[in-house]
Structure formats: structure tokens, C-alpha cells
Amino acid sequence: MYDRIYNFSAGPSMLPVAVLEKSRDELMNYQGSGMSVMEMSHRSKVYDVIIKEAEALLREVMNIPDNYKVLFLQGGASMQFASVPMNLLKTGVADYIVTGQFSGKAYKEAQKYSDKINLAATTKEENFTRIPRQEELKLTPNADYVHICFNNTIFGTKWDYIPDTGDVPLVADMSSCILSEPVDVSRFGLIYAGAQKNVAPAGLTIVIVREDLLRDDLPAYVPTVASYKVMAENESMYNTPPCWPIYICKLVLEWIKEIGGLDAMKAMNEKKAKILYDCLDSSKLFKNPVVPNCRSMMNATFRAEDDEINAKFVKEATANGMQNLKGHRSVGGMRASIYNAMPYEGVEKLVDFIKKFEAENI
Ligand SMILES: *Cc1c(COP(=O)(O)O)cnc(C)c1O
């Protein structure tokens, strides 16, 4: 009814129509306040309810234990590549597992803060087509933390297990899989995620951090706004938080709750991913290169050997209302990002199109 296309972008990406409609309905005069959420003071009573509800809903939906703080920050996941080492390095030793581009960037950024950052494992030699097994991880006893990227947005892989790091805090970038399925938060010291894939528009970064990792003895160079402790003590309001994305985050969480929470979300996501991967597995034209148990439920890559065919596919898909299917330039081919807000019908349409295209081009 709105002439919307199916947007397979890796991010920013689709938001649920119900959320867009609700935000539209509340746009001009939010609940009798006489103004839009975009125009409100973050210190007003009416906004305070919004941010508190967003946090309470996130805690409820993700089942976040009480000894964790939830922070609503700015700067994107890329800022966390720096904030994590700035806040968590004590001895200077940290282990990084590099499974793709973003974990590679995080690893590189951490080296600005210490020359004792270890590469505990990488699957670079295999073009990042899988996640290393537990026994391949060369973890350092007593490291300050271990960093992983839980879902690799560009290469379309996902950790199919939570690595055992003993007493060393596990830090995970969950930008492209947060809220896609239940996770046991208690297994992590810190989880962070840029919001623009599964949570809200760009501009919000969520950090979920175990309280014992908050410190006030940070190096003097650490910006105040980058201190988890300061942000936690000020309930994410040391300075102006990203008010609008936090509001949309609240609406998205209400939508997830209405659907039945993360168990229901997971079932829907599995169903979508299954029809797409089944289609690719039976395709004679396209291939998904990822080791099956490491396949991402959110980002599926596929390509034909002939790059002209890939370009033709993207062009024709676009003309048929399926946009942003071009793969990341470092991988080539196609990538379909099928986050929470992508309806089943969108994936079904893509699968039908793949079959039709294949029949015409083989
Ligand atoms: C998109 C993405 C990032 C980068 O996020 P920004 O908010 O643009 O900094 C980092 N990590 C992962 C896993 C991502 O998907």
C-alpha cells in the first residue's frame, strides 16, 4: 500500500512497517506533549519514560541479568572498537579472533592502545568461510578480555557456539544479529551493537556490560563520553543521547514482544534463512561459500562464477523491487540481508526470482 520495495541492505536496513506507522502517528504530537520526540529535551519527564521503557524492554526481551548495565551510546559499533580496549585493558593483553572485516578492524583499533594484542585465531586463509573451533583458539590465560564478532555481516557467517574463555570476559560485537534470537547474556562480559541493522535507525549503539567491568581508573586520554562507568552512572545521559533512535528502539522492542519475543523471532528468522539456503544449495548457478554450520541467519552471500551474471542478477532484481543485493566489494557477488524486519514474503519473492533467473540464464 506504500509502494515499498524489499530492501536487502546490510544496514541501515528495513524497519517493521508497524513501527514506522506508529512513529508516523506519533510524529507531530507525542502522547499529548505537543511536540515530536525529535524536538524533546532528553531531560524532560516525557522523554525519561521513553528511555526507561526502552531499557526495561531490552532487559525483558533479552533476559539481561541484573548485574549488567545497559548503555545507549553514539559513535556506532566502530566507536566500540576503541571504547572496548580503552575501558577494558588493564594488563594490556587482549585476545582477538578475526573472522571477517569488522573483527579485523576491531583488532587493528585495539593495537592503538596496546602492543600486546594477540591474534588468538583467524580464518582469513579460508576467506572467512567459517568460524574457528574452540580447540583452534590460542587464548591467553588471564587476558583482559577476548573479542569476537558474533555475526559477520560481510562474509555471512555466525558463531554457532559461544566460546569458552574461562574467567576471561568475552566481548562480542553483535551489530548484525542482536535481537535475532535468544542469547545467554551471562556468558558475555560485554555485548555491543550498532542499532542500524536490527534495532533502530543509525545513530544508536547499545552496550550491555557486566558491572564488575566498569572502572574509574581509566587512562587520562579516555574521553569522558567513552567511559562506560560515567555513562552507566549517568544512565546514558551524561550528554545528549540519540533520542530518536532510542524511541524507535522502544517501538521495535514492543513489536518483538508482540510477536512473541526472541523465541518467536528466531523461529521466523530460521524459516526465512532456510528457504534461501535451500534454494542456493539446489542451485546450479549460484553458490554460498560458507561452511553450513557457520552460516549466518541474517546475511546470506551467494554468487555465480561469472561476474557478468552477478551484475545482471542485481540489476534485474532491482527492477523487480528487490534492492541492495550487491555483495560487499571485498566479497563480490550478492548478499541478501534478511534481518528481523524483512518479511517472509520478501525472502520468498527473492527465492522465486533466483529460480526464474537461473532457468533463464543457465
Ligand atoms: C555494521 C557493522 C559494524 C559497523 O557499524 P558502525 O555503526 O557503522 O560503526 C561493525 N560491526 C558489525 C558486525 C557490523 O555489522
The ligand as an SDF file (V2000), in Angstrom:
LIG
                    3D

 15 15  0  0  0  0  0  0  0  0999 V2000
   27.7570   -2.6360   10.5170 C   0  0  0  0  0  0  0  0  0  0  0  0
   28.7050   -3.2620   11.4570 C   0  0  0  0  0  0  0  0  0  0  0  0
   29.7150   -2.5300   12.1070 C   0  0  0  0  0  0  0  0  0  0  0  0
   29.9350   -1.0700   11.8410 C   0  0  0  0  0  0  0  0  0  0  0  0
   28.9680   -0.3360   12.4650 O   0  0  0  0  0  0  0  0  0  0  0  0
   29.0040    1.2570   12.5280 P   0  0  0  0  0  0  0  0  0  0  0  0
   27.8180    1.5500   13.3740 O   0  0  0  0  0  0  0  0  0  0  0  0
   28.8850    1.7450   11.1140 O   0  0  0  0  0  0  0  0  0  0  0  0
   30.2730    1.6770   13.1430 O   0  0  0  0  0  0  0  0  0  0  0  0
   30.5350   -3.1900   12.9760 C   0  0  0  0  0  0  0  0  0  0  0  0
   30.3890   -4.4960   13.2270 N   0  0  0  0  0  0  0  0  0  0  0  0
   29.4480   -5.2430   12.6150 C   0  0  0  0  0  0  0  0  0  0  0  0
   29.3390   -6.6960   12.9060 C   0  0  0  0  0  0  0  0  0  0  0  0
   28.5770   -4.6420   11.7050 C   0  0  0  0  0  0  0  0  0  0  0  0
   27.6420   -5.3800   11.0890 O   0  0  0  0  0  0  0  0  0  0  0  0
  1  2  1  0
  2  3  1  0
  2 14  2  0
  3  4  1  0
  3 10  2  0
  4  5  1  0
  5  6  1  0
  6  7  2  0
  6  8  1  0
  6  9  1  0
 10 11  1  0
 11 12  2  0
 12 13  1  0
 12 14  1  0
 14 15  1  0
M  END
$$$$
